[in-house]
Amino acid sequence: MSVEIKTNTVETLRHTYGNLQRRFGDKPASRYQEASYDIEATTNFHYRPLWDPQRQLNDPSRTAIRMVDWHAVTDPRQYFYGAYVQTRARMQEATEHAYSFCEKRGLLSRLPEALQQKILRCLVPLRHAEMGANMNNSGIAGDCIAGTMTQLHIYQAMDRLGIGQYLSRIGLLLGEGSGSALDQAKAYWMDDPIWQGLRRYVEDSLVIKDWFELALAQNLLLDGMSYPLMYQRFDQQLGEEGAADLSMLTEFMRDWYAESTRWVDAMLKVVLAESAENREQIQAWVDTWEPRAYAALQPLAEAATGQAALDEVRAALAARLHKLGLRSPGVAA
């Protein structure tokens, strides 16, 4: 008796969802595409938002920037929720090890009192600026349209919340576990002259109505100067003064900033290339907010690193803007 085994091939009728098929053709889609495109509603709304009744939900008129399709802006990191969480979990594991190492050995409490006070005065109050950045990016995620854009900014918002918590933990290490150091850092933020320019910038940014203008003011211009200033120049100076151990606790911020600049620049390249009107509007916003960001950081820079460091950081930002096709109002081309 013989057994004959026959095989049949089942042809796939459709390789992906209809919305992705219309965009990319009938081929298997990536996880990023499935989680990012055509997620938000665009028609058949039941009501207008009570906080903004003159507009619809997911209304493109909440910014002066015009795009034929906001999905043209994509994340070069290809982050959807799963990929984002896995990447941050790996980063957090390394960071937690550094904080545990520092805490067990009391590395910050061994520093001279003057250095501890300098860190407490010039670094830890940045946790309040991070909360402002969290609120700003949360607001952008709520107002912008297209899943690719929303993802970029809500992940940014969550990252800023985490960075604020890391800065708070540095304060706790300086205070040997008590909240007194954080209370003092808050007092610096509220009353110390070196922080009032940045505090005003953060508070003014909270009420910017145009979400793309807010993205520029926060994620490009303020971060583009404050992060290199505080986590590169200030960190280097502290190392020269004997506080090199602090670098372990701020490594997350440096790695995160290098990563975040990729999507900010990628977003701007696409939007700037869309139209001359977009380019003119973005340049006008840069002309408004770049000098304000520089002026806001001047008192802090004078206390932490010296004016020259801030000028170098501003020049580096100007070079970054130039690559994008923009001009820096504070640095000659």
C-alpha positions as CSV (number, residue, x, y, z in Angstrom):
1,M,0.0,0.0,0.0
2,S,1.4,3.4,-0.9
3,V,0.5,6.8,0.6
4,E,0.6,9.8,-1.7
5,I,0.9,13.1,0.1
6,K,-0.3,16.1,-1.9
7,T,0.4,19.7,-1.1
8,N,-1.6,22.8,-2.0
9,T,-0.3,26.3,-2.0
10,V,-2.7,29.0,-0.6
11,E,-2.2,32.3,-2.3
12,T,-2.5,35.3,0.0
13,L,-5.3,37.5,-1.1
14,R,-4.1,40.6,0.7
15,H,-0.8,41.2,2.4
16,T,-1.7,44.1,4.6
17,Y,-4.5,46.5,5.7
18,G,-6.4,48.5,3.2
19,N,-5.0,51.9,4.4
20,L,-1.4,50.7,4.1
21,Q,-2.1,49.0,0.8
22,R,-3.3,52.4,-0.6
23,R,-0.2,54.1,0.7
24,F,2.6,51.5,0.1
25,G,1.1,48.9,-2.3
26,D,-0.1,45.4,-1.6
27,K,3.0,44.1,0.3
28,P,3.7,43.1,3.9
29,A,3.9,46.2,6.2
30,S,6.3,46.8,9.0
31,R,5.1,47.0,12.6
32,Y,5.9,50.7,12.6
33,Q,3.7,51.3,9.6
34,E,0.8,49.3,11.1
35,A,1.0,51.2,14.4
36,S,1.5,54.7,12.9
37,Y,-0.5,55.4,9.7
38,D,-4.1,56.6,9.5
39,I,-4.8,55.9,13.2
40,E,-6.7,59.1,14.0
41,A,-10.2,59.9,13.0
42,T,-10.7,62.5,10.2
43,T,-14.5,62.4,9.5
44,N,-17.9,61.9,11.1
45,F,-17.1,63.6,14.4
46,H,-19.9,63.6,16.9
47,Y,-19.0,66.9,18.6
48,R,-16.5,69.7,18.6
49,P,-14.0,69.9,21.5
50,L,-15.4,72.0,24.3
51,W,-12.0,73.7,24.9
52,D,-11.8,74.8,21.3
53,P,-15.3,74.8,19.7
54,Q,-14.3,76.7,16.6
55,R,-12.3,73.7,15.4
56,Q,-12.9,70.0,14.9
57,L,-11.0,67.2,16.6
58,N,-7.7,66.5,14.8
59,D,-8.0,69.8,13.0
60,P,-5.0,70.7,10.8
61,S,-5.7,74.5,11.3
62,R,-4.1,74.4,14.8
63,T,-0.8,75.3,13.2
64,A,0.2,77.8,10.5
65,I,2.3,75.1,8.9
66,R,0.5,73.4,6.0
67,M,1.2,69.9,4.7
68,V,-0.6,67.8,2.1
69,D,-0.1,64.8,4.3
70,W,1.4,65.0,7.8
71,H,2.2,61.3,7.6
72,A,5.2,62.3,5.4
73,V,6.9,63.1,8.6
74,T,8.3,59.7,9.9
75,D,10.5,58.7,12.8
76,P,14.0,57.7,11.6
77,R,14.2,55.4,14.7
78,Q,11.0,53.6,13.6
79,Y,9.6,53.8,17.1
80,F,6.1,52.4,17.7
81,Y,5.1,51.6,21.2
82,G,6.7,48.2,21.5
83,A,10.1,49.3,20.0
84,Y,10.1,52.4,22.1
85,V,9.4,50.6,25.4
86,Q,12.1,48.0,24.7
87,T,14.7,50.6,23.8
88,R,14.0,52.7,26.9
89,A,14.0,49.6,29.1
90,R,17.5,48.8,28.0
91,M,18.6,52.3,28.6
92,Q,16.9,52.4,32.0
93,E,18.6,49.2,33.1
94,A,22.0,50.7,32.5
95,T,21.1,53.9,34.2
96,E,19.6,52.2,37.2
97,H,22.9,50.3,37.6
98,A,24.8,53.6,37.6
99,Y,22.5,55.2,40.2
100,S,22.7,52.1,42.4
101,F,26.5,52.1,42.2
102,C,26.6,55.7,43.1
103,E,24.2,55.4,46.0
104,K,25.8,52.4,47.6
105,R,29.2,54.1,47.6
106,G,28.0,57.5,48.5
107,L,29.9,59.0,45.6
108,L,28.1,62.4,45.6
109,S,28.1,62.8,49.4
110,R,31.9,62.4,49.3
111,L,32.3,65.5,47.1
112,P,33.4,68.8,48.6
113,E,30.6,70.8,50.0
114,A,31.1,73.6,47.4
115,L,30.8,71.1,44.5
116,Q,27.7,69.6,46.0
117,Q,26.1,73.0,46.2
118,K,27.1,73.9,42.7
119,I,25.4,70.7,41.4
120,L,22.3,71.4,43.5
121,R,22.1,75.0,42.4
122,C,23.0,74.7,38.7
123,L,21.7,71.2,37.7
124,V,19.0,69.8,39.9
125,P,16.5,72.8,39.3
126,L,16.4,71.7,35.6
127,R,13.9,69.1,36.8
128,H,11.3,71.9,36.7
129,A,12.2,72.7,33.1
130,E,11.8,69.1,32.3
131,M,8.3,69.1,33.6
132,G,7.6,72.1,31.4
133,A,9.0,70.1,28.4
134,N,6.8,67.2,29.4
135,M,3.7,69.4,29.4
136,N,4.7,71.1,26.1
137,N,5.2,67.8,24.3
138,S,2.0,66.4,25.7
139,G,0.1,69.4,24.4
140,I,1.7,69.0,21.0
141,A,0.7,65.4,20.9
142,G,-2.9,66.4,21.7
143,D,-3.1,69.1,19.0
144,C,-1.1,67.7,16.1
145,I,-2.5,65.3,13.5
146,A,-1.1,62.0,12.0
147,G,-0.1,59.1,14.1
148,T,3.5,59.5,13.0
149,M,3.6,63.0,14.5
150,T,1.7,62.2,17.6
151,Q,4.0,59.3,18.5
152,L,7.1,61.4,18.2
153,H,5.8,64.0,20.7
154,I,4.2,61.7,23.2
155,Y,7.3,59.6,23.5
156,Q,9.3,62.8,23.9
157,A,6.9,63.9,26.7
158,M,7.4,60.6,28.5
159,D,11.2,60.8,28.1
160,R,11.2,64.3,29.7
161,L,9.2,63.0,32.6
162,G,11.8,60.3,33.2
163,I,14.7,62.8,32.9
164,G,13.0,65.0,35.5
165,Q,12.8,62.0,37.8
166,Y,16.5,61.3,37.3
167,L,17.4,64.9,38.2
168,S,15.2,64.5,41.3
169,R,17.2,61.4,42.3
170,I,20.4,63.3,41.9
171,G,19.0,65.8,44.4
172,L,18.0,63.0,46.8
173,L,21.5,61.6,46.6
174,L,22.9,65.0,47.5
175,G,20.5,65.2,50.4
176,E,21.3,61.7,51.5
177,G,17.8,60.5,50.9
178,S,15.9,63.5,52.5
179,G,13.8,65.9,50.5
180,S,15.6,69.0,51.8
181,A,17.9,69.2,48.8
182,L,14.8,69.1,46.4
183,D,13.2,71.8,48.5
184,Q,16.4,73.9,48.1
185,A,16.5,73.2,44.4
186,K,12.9,74.4,44.1
187,A,13.8,77.6,46.0
188,Y,16.6,78.2,43.5
189,W,14.1,77.7,40.6
190,M,11.6,80.1,42.1
191,D,13.9,82.8,43.4
192,D,17.6,82.5,42.3
193,P,18.4,85.1,39.5
194,I,20.3,82.6,37.5
195,W,17.0,80.6,36.8
196,Q,14.5,83.4,36.2
197,G,15.2,83.8,32.5
198,L,14.8,80.1,31.9
199,R,11.7,79.9,34.1
200,R,10.1,82.7,32.2
201,Y,10.9,81.0,28.9
202,V,9.3,77.8,30.1
203,E,6.2,79.5,31.4
204,D,5.8,81.5,28.2
205,S,6.2,78.4,26.1
206,L,3.3,76.7,28.0
207,V,0.8,79.2,26.5
208,I,2.0,79.0,22.8
209,K,-1.1,78.2,20.8
210,D,0.5,77.0,17.6
211,W,1.8,73.4,18.3
212,F,4.5,73.5,15.6
213,E,5.8,76.8,16.9
214,L,5.9,75.1,20.3
215,A,7.8,72.2,18.9
216,L,10.5,74.5,17.6
217,A,10.7,76.6,20.7
218,Q,11.1,73.5,23.0
219,N,12.6,70.6,21.1
220,L,14.8,72.5,18.6
221,L,15.9,75.8,20.1
222,L,15.8,75.5,23.9
223,D,16.9,71.9,24.0
224,G,19.5,72.6,21.2
225,M,21.3,74.9,23.6
226,S,20.5,73.7,27.1
227,Y,21.4,70.1,26.6
228,P,24.9,70.6,25.2
229,L,25.5,73.4,27.7
230,M,24.5,71.4,30.8
231,Y,25.2,67.8,30.0
232,Q,28.3,68.3,27.9
233,R,30.1,71.6,28.8
234,F,29.0,71.7,32.5
235,D,29.6,68.0,32.9
236,Q,33.1,68.4,31.5
237,Q,33.8,71.3,33.8
238,L,32.6,69.3,36.9
239,G,34.9,66.5,35.9
240,E,37.8,68.9,35.8
241,E,36.8,70.2,39.3
242,G,36.7,66.6,40.8
243,A,33.0,65.6,40.3
244,A,33.6,63.2,37.4
245,D,31.3,60.6,39.1
246,L,28.3,62.7,38.2
247,S,28.8,61.8,34.6
248,M,27.5,58.3,35.4
249,L,24.2,59.8,36.5
250,T,23.8,62.1,33.4
251,E,24.8,59.6,30.7
252,F,21.1,58.9,29.9
253,M,20.6,62.5,29.1
254,R,23.5,62.6,26.7
255,D,22.5,59.4,24.9
256,W,18.8,60.6,24.8
257,Y,19.7,64.0,23.3
258,A,21.8,62.5,20.6
259,E,18.9,60.2,19.7
260,S,16.2,62.9,19.9
261,T,18.0,65.3,17.5
262,R,17.6,62.7,14.8
263,W,13.8,62.9,14.7
264,V,13.7,66.6,15.3
265,D,15.9,67.3,12.3
266,A,14.2,64.7,10.1
267,M,10.8,66.3,10.9
268,L,12.0,69.8,10.0
269,K,13.6,68.6,6.7
270,V,10.3,67.2,5.5
271,V,8.2,70.2,6.6
272,L,10.7,72.8,5.2
273,A,10.8,71.0,1.9
274,E,7.0,71.1,1.6
275,S,6.7,74.7,0.6
276,A,8.3,78.2,0.6
277,E,5.5,79.4,3.0
278,N,6.5,76.7,5.6
279,R,10.1,77.8,5.3
280,E,9.3,81.5,5.8
281,Q,7.0,80.8,8.8
282,I,9.6,78.5,10.5
283,Q,12.3,81.0,9.9
284,A,10.2,83.7,11.5
285,W,9.7,81.5,14.6
286,V,13.4,80.8,14.8
287,D,14.1,84.5,14.7
288,T,11.7,85.0,17.6
289,W,12.6,82.1,19.9
290,E,16.4,81.5,19.3
291,P,17.5,84.9,20.9
292,R,15.0,84.3,23.7
293,A,16.5,80.8,24.4
294,Y,20.0,82.2,24.4
295,A,19.1,85.1,26.7
296,A,17.2,82.7,29.1
297,L,20.3,80.5,29.5
298,Q,22.9,83.3,29.9
299,P,22.6,83.8,33.7
300,L,22.8,80.0,34.2
301,A,25.7,79.7,31.9
302,E,27.6,82.5,33.7
303,A,27.1,80.7,37.0
304,A,27.8,77.1,35.7
305,T,30.2,77.1,32.8
306,G,31.0,80.7,31.8
307,Q,29.7,82.7,28.8
308,A,32.1,81.2,26.3
309,A,30.6,77.8,26.6
310,L,27.1,79.1,25.8
311,D,28.5,81.0,22.8
312,E,30.1,77.8,21.5
313,V,26.8,75.9,22.0
314,R,24.9,78.6,20.2
315,A,27.4,78.4,17.3
316,A,26.9,74.6,17.1
317,L,23.1,75.1,17.0
318,A,23.6,77.7,14.2
319,A,25.5,75.1,12.2
320,R,22.7,72.6,12.7
321,L,20.2,75.2,11.6
322,H,22.3,76.0,8.5
323,K,22.3,72.3,7.5
324,L,18.5,72.4,7.6
325,G,18.4,75.5,5.4
326,L,17.6,78.0,8.2
327,R,19.5,81.0,9.6
328,S,20.4,81.7,13.2
329,P,19.6,85.3,14.1
330,G,22.4,85.4,16.7
331,V,25.3,83.9,14.7
332,A,26.6,85.3,11.5
333,A,26.6,82.8,8.6
